[in-house]
Amino acid sequence: AAIARLGPAILLAESNIHHVPVYATRLYVIERGEIVFAGRPEELRRRPDLARIIGQAL
């Protein structure tokens, strides 16, 4: 419900993590079907523990 109030959304699956901040204001990292991160690109930069999932630093 809260997400719906934000307006239209686009789901983009991107394997190049460096493109994400250009296109997205919020992102989700999914590992084995589980959301392991939900937030803004700048918040992901502060999560070095996710480097093993995304394969590189943002």
N, CA, C and O atoms as CSV, one atom per row, in Angstrom:
chain,resi,resn,atom,element,x,y,z
A,1,ALA,N,N,0.821,-1.189,0.000
A,1,ALA,CA,C,0.000,0.000,0.000
A,1,ALA,C,C,0.866,1.254,0.000
A,1,ALA,O,O,0.597,2.192,-0.750
A,2,ALA,N,N,1.905,1.278,0.836
A,2,ALA,CA,C,2.780,2.452,0.889
A,2,ALA,C,C,3.529,2.625,-0.424
A,2,ALA,O,O,3.732,3.751,-0.879
A,3,ILE,N,N,3.934,1.540,-1.026
A,3,ILE,CA,C,4.641,1.618,-2.308
A,3,ILE,C,C,3.710,2.156,-3.387
A,3,ILE,O,O,4.138,2.941,-4.233
A,4,ALA,N,N,2.468,1.753,-3.370
A,4,ALA,CA,C,1.504,2.215,-4.366
A,4,ALA,C,C,1.327,3.729,-4.311
A,4,ALA,O,O,1.098,4.355,-5.346
A,5,ARG,N,N,1.425,4.317,-3.151
A,5,ARG,CA,C,1.272,5.777,-3.017
A,5,ARG,C,C,2.444,6.538,-3.631
A,5,ARG,O,O,2.330,7.734,-3.901
A,6,LEU,N,N,3.553,5.868,-3.852
A,6,LEU,CA,C,4.715,6.526,-4.443
A,6,LEU,C,C,4.541,6.774,-5.935
A,6,LEU,O,O,5.280,7.567,-6.519
A,7,GLY,N,N,3.589,6.118,-6.549
A,7,GLY,CA,C,3.354,6.287,-7.976
A,7,GLY,C,C,3.897,5.119,-8.769
A,7,GLY,O,O,4.225,4.073,-8.208
A,8,PRO,N,N,3.992,5.301,-10.090
A,8,PRO,CA,C,4.430,4.207,-10.955
A,8,PRO,C,C,5.842,3.728,-10.609
A,8,PRO,O,O,6.682,4.484,-10.122
A,9,ALA,N,N,6.060,2.461,-10.875
A,9,ALA,CA,C,7.375,1.868,-10.637
A,9,ALA,C,C,7.763,1.023,-11.839
A,9,ALA,O,O,6.905,0.557,-12.590
A,10,ILE,N,N,9.042,0.836,-12.009
A,10,ILE,CA,C,9.573,-0.018,-13.070
A,10,ILE,C,C,10.495,-1.026,-12.423
A,10,ILE,O,O,11.341,-0.671,-11.601
A,11,LEU,N,N,10.334,-2.275,-12.791
A,11,LEU,CA,C,11.232,-3.316,-12.319
A,11,LEU,C,C,12.312,-3.498,-13.366
A,11,LEU,O,O,12.017,-3.798,-14.524
A,12,LEU,N,N,13.552,-3.320,-12.968
A,12,LEU,CA,C,14.691,-3.459,-13.868
A,12,LEU,C,C,15.645,-4.466,-13.261
A,12,LEU,O,O,16.124,-4.275,-12.143
A,13,ALA,N,N,15.920,-5.517,-13.974
A,13,ALA,CA,C,16.921,-6.491,-13.526
A,13,ALA,C,C,18.218,-6.136,-14.237
A,13,ALA,O,O,18.287,-6.177,-15.465
A,14,GLU,N,N,19.239,-5.792,-13.478
A,14,GLU,CA,C,20.499,-5.316,-14.049
A,14,GLU,C,C,21.655,-6.057,-13.418
A,14,GLU,O,O,21.769,-6.113,-12.193
A,15,SER,N,N,22.510,-6.626,-14.245
A,15,SER,CA,C,23.664,-7.355,-13.720
A,15,SER,C,C,24.884,-6.457,-13.531
A,15,SER,O,O,25.814,-6.831,-12.817
A,16,ASN,N,N,24.901,-5.286,-14.153
A,16,ASN,CA,C,26.013,-4.355,-13.987
A,16,ASN,C,C,25.633,-3.354,-12.896
A,16,ASN,O,O,24.878,-2.413,-13.139
A,17,ILE,N,N,26.159,-3.565,-11.711
A,17,ILE,CA,C,25.782,-2.770,-10.539
A,17,ILE,C,C,26.102,-1.283,-10.711
A,17,ILE,O,O,25.503,-0.446,-10.036
A,18,HIS,N,N,27.031,-0.945,-11.599
A,18,HIS,CA,C,27.387,0.465,-11.802
A,18,HIS,C,C,26.292,1.239,-12.537
A,18,HIS,O,O,26.271,2.469,-12.477
A,19,HIS,N,N,25.389,0.555,-13.222
A,19,HIS,CA,C,24.285,1.234,-13.899
A,19,HIS,C,C,23.152,1.588,-12.946
A,19,HIS,O,O,22.345,2.469,-13.241
A,20,VAL,N,N,23.089,0.921,-11.832
A,20,VAL,CA,C,21.951,1.061,-10.919
A,20,VAL,C,C,21.716,2.502,-10.456
A,20,VAL,O,O,20.583,2.971,-10.565
A,21,PRO,N,N,22.710,3.230,-9.949
A,21,PRO,CA,C,22.434,4.593,-9.461
A,21,PRO,C,C,21.930,5.542,-10.550
A,21,PRO,O,O,21.268,6.534,-10.245
A,22,VAL,N,N,22.234,5.251,-11.802
A,22,VAL,CA,C,21.783,6.096,-12.906
A,22,VAL,C,C,20.276,5.969,-13.104
A,22,VAL,O,O,19.604,6.948,-13.428
A,23,TYR,N,N,19.746,4.765,-12.910
A,23,TYR,CA,C,18.351,4.488,-13.231
A,23,TYR,C,C,17.426,4.353,-12.031
A,23,TYR,O,O,16.211,4.486,-12.178
A,24,ALA,N,N,17.965,4.096,-10.857
A,24,ALA,CA,C,17.101,3.736,-9.730
A,24,ALA,C,C,17.324,4.629,-8.515
A,24,ALA,O,O,18.448,5.034,-8.219
A,25,THR,N,N,16.231,4.926,-7.819
A,25,THR,CA,C,16.329,5.632,-6.543
A,25,THR,C,C,16.219,4.653,-5.379
A,25,THR,O,O,16.642,4.958,-4.264
A,26,ARG,N,N,15.650,3.476,-5.641
A,26,ARG,CA,C,15.576,2.400,-4.643
A,26,ARG,C,C,15.959,1.112,-5.336
A,26,ARG,O,O,15.702,0.932,-6.526
A,27,LEU,N,N,16.574,0.222,-4.585
A,27,LEU,CA,C,16.945,-1.051,-5.178
A,27,LEU,C,C,16.814,-2.169,-4.164
A,27,LEU,O,O,16.777,-1.954,-2.952
A,28,TYR,N,N,16.747,-3.356,-4.705
A,28,TYR,CA,C,16.638,-4.569,-3.899
A,28,TYR,C,C,17.695,-5.539,-4.388
A,28,TYR,O,O,17.894,-5.692,-5.593
A,29,VAL,N,N,18.365,-6.188,-3.467
A,29,VAL,CA,C,19.305,-7.251,-3.796
A,29,VAL,C,C,18.645,-8.547,-3.351
A,29,VAL,O,O,18.251,-8.695,-2.194
A,30,ILE,N,N,18.532,-9.481,-4.286
A,30,ILE,CA,C,17.866,-10.753,-4.011
A,30,ILE,C,C,18.884,-11.876,-4.144
A,30,ILE,O,O,19.600,-11.972,-5.141
A,31,GLU,N,N,18.935,-12.711,-3.136
A,31,GLU,CA,C,19.820,-13.875,-3.160
A,31,GLU,C,C,18.983,-15.116,-2.884
A,31,GLU,O,O,18.334,-15.230,-1.844
A,32,ARG,N,N,19.011,-16.035,-3.831
A,32,ARG,CA,C,18.272,-17.296,-3.697
A,32,ARG,C,C,16.804,-17.076,-3.340
A,32,ARG,O,O,16.240,-17.786,-2.507
A,33,GLY,N,N,16.201,-16.085,-3.981
A,33,GLY,CA,C,14.785,-15.818,-3.779
A,33,GLY,C,C,14.436,-14.996,-2.552
A,33,GLY,O,O,13.259,-14.733,-2.305
A,34,GLU,N,N,15.425,-14.589,-1.782
A,34,GLU,CA,C,15.195,-13.799,-0.564
A,34,GLU,C,C,15.735,-12.382,-0.764
A,34,GLU,O,O,16.833,-12.205,-1.293
A,35,ILE,N,N,14.973,-11.382,-0.347
A,35,ILE,CA,C,15.463,-10.002,-0.382
A,35,ILE,C,C,16.442,-9.836,0.771
A,35,ILE,O,O,16.066,-9.944,1.938
A,36,VAL,N,N,17.710,-9.570,0.434
A,36,VAL,CA,C,18.739,-9.405,1.463
A,36,VAL,C,C,19.112,-7.938,1.668
A,36,VAL,O,O,19.821,-7.599,2.616
A,37,PHE,N,N,18.635,-7.072,0.780
A,37,PHE,CA,C,18.859,-5.635,0.936
A,37,PHE,C,C,17.730,-4.900,0.235
A,37,PHE,O,O,17.324,-5.276,-0.864
A,38,ALA,N,N,17.225,-3.858,0.868
A,38,ALA,CA,C,16.245,-2.957,0.271
A,38,ALA,C,C,16.615,-1.553,0.714
A,38,ALA,O,O,16.669,-1.269,1.910
A,39,GLY,N,N,16.870,-0.677,-0.243
A,39,GLY,CA,C,17.233,0.683,0.122
A,39,GLY,C,C,17.700,1.493,-1.067
A,39,GLY,O,O,17.482,1.123,-2.220
A,40,ARG,N,N,18.337,2.586,-0.770
A,40,ARG,CA,C,18.848,3.499,-1.795
A,40,ARG,C,C,20.270,3.089,-2.187
A,40,ARG,O,O,20.974,2.461,-1.397
A,41,PRO,N,N,20.694,3.444,-3.407
A,41,PRO,CA,C,22.042,3.070,-3.842
A,41,PRO,C,C,23.142,3.518,-2.875
A,41,PRO,O,O,24.109,2.787,-2.660
A,42,GLU,N,N,23.002,4.711,-2.292
A,42,GLU,CA,C,24.043,5.181,-1.366
A,42,GLU,C,C,24.100,4.335,-0.096
A,42,GLU,O,O,25.152,4.239,0.535
A,43,GLU,N,N,22.984,3.724,0.283
A,43,GLU,CA,C,22.986,2.829,1.446
A,43,GLU,C,C,23.713,1.523,1.121
A,43,GLU,O,O,24.375,0.944,1.982
A,44,LEU,N,N,23.586,1.068,-0.119
A,44,LEU,CA,C,24.271,-0.159,-0.528
A,44,LEU,C,C,25.785,0.015,-0.448
A,44,LEU,O,O,26.511,-0.926,-0.127
A,45,ARG,N,N,26.250,1.221,-0.740
A,45,ARG,CA,C,27.698,1.485,-0.661
A,45,ARG,C,C,28.245,1.252,0.747
A,45,ARG,O,O,29.427,0.953,0.914
A,46,ARG,N,N,27.397,1.386,1.746
A,46,ARG,CA,C,27.827,1.197,3.136
A,46,ARG,C,C,27.649,-0.245,3.603
A,46,ARG,O,O,27.712,-0.514,4.802
A,47,ARG,N,N,27.428,-1.172,2.680
A,47,ARG,CA,C,27.209,-2.574,3.020
A,47,ARG,C,C,28.248,-3.466,2.338
A,47,ARG,O,O,27.915,-4.191,1.401
A,48,PRO,N,N,29.496,-3.423,2.794
A,48,PRO,CA,C,30.531,-4.254,2.162
A,48,PRO,C,C,30.238,-5.748,2.276
A,48,PRO,O,O,30.778,-6.546,1.510
A,49,ASP,N,N,29.388,-6.128,3.225
A,49,ASP,CA,C,29.033,-7.542,3.367
A,49,ASP,C,C,28.261,-8.062,2.153
A,49,ASP,O,O,28.180,-9.274,1.956
A,50,LEU,N,N,27.698,-7.181,1.347
A,50,LEU,CA,C,26.961,-7.611,0.166
A,50,LEU,C,C,27.844,-7.751,-1.065
A,50,LEU,O,O,27.363,-8.178,-2.115
A,51,ALA,N,N,29.111,-7.406,-0.965
A,51,ALA,CA,C,30.024,-7.494,-2.106
A,51,ALA,C,C,30.104,-8.913,-2.654
A,51,ALA,O,O,30.270,-9.095,-3.860
A,52,ARG,N,N,29.992,-9.912,-1.801
A,52,ARG,CA,C,30.065,-11.295,-2.284
A,52,ARG,C,C,28.861,-11.638,-3.163
A,52,ARG,O,O,28.945,-12.521,-4.017
A,53,ILE,N,N,27.741,-10.937,-2.954
A,53,ILE,CA,C,26.543,-11.195,-3.754
A,53,ILE,C,C,26.591,-10.413,-5.062
A,53,ILE,O,O,26.361,-10.973,-6.133
A,54,ILE,N,N,26.887,-9.129,-4.973
A,54,ILE,CA,C,26.862,-8.296,-6.176
A,54,ILE,C,C,28.160,-8.380,-6.966
A,54,ILE,O,O,28.212,-7.951,-8.118
A,55,GLY,N,N,29.201,-8.926,-6.361
A,55,GLY,CA,C,30.432,-9.196,-7.086
A,55,GLY,C,C,31.406,-8.049,-7.192
A,55,GLY,O,O,32.534,-8.235,-7.647
A,56,GLN,N,N,30.996,-6.875,-6.784
A,56,GLN,CA,C,31.873,-5.713,-6.855
A,56,GLN,C,C,31.279,-4.587,-6.025
A,56,GLN,O,O,30.103,-4.618,-5.662
A,57,ALA,N,N,32.089,-3.619,-5.739
A,57,ALA,CA,C,31.609,-2.467,-4.960
A,57,ALA,C,C,30.847,-1.514,-5.865
A,57,ALA,O,O,31.148,-1.398,-7.053
A,58,LEU,N,N,29.875,-0.843,-5.305
A,58,LEU,CA,C,29.081,0.134,-6.045
A,58,LEU,C,C,29.822,1.444,-6.108
A,58,LEU,O,O,29.324,2.407,-6.690
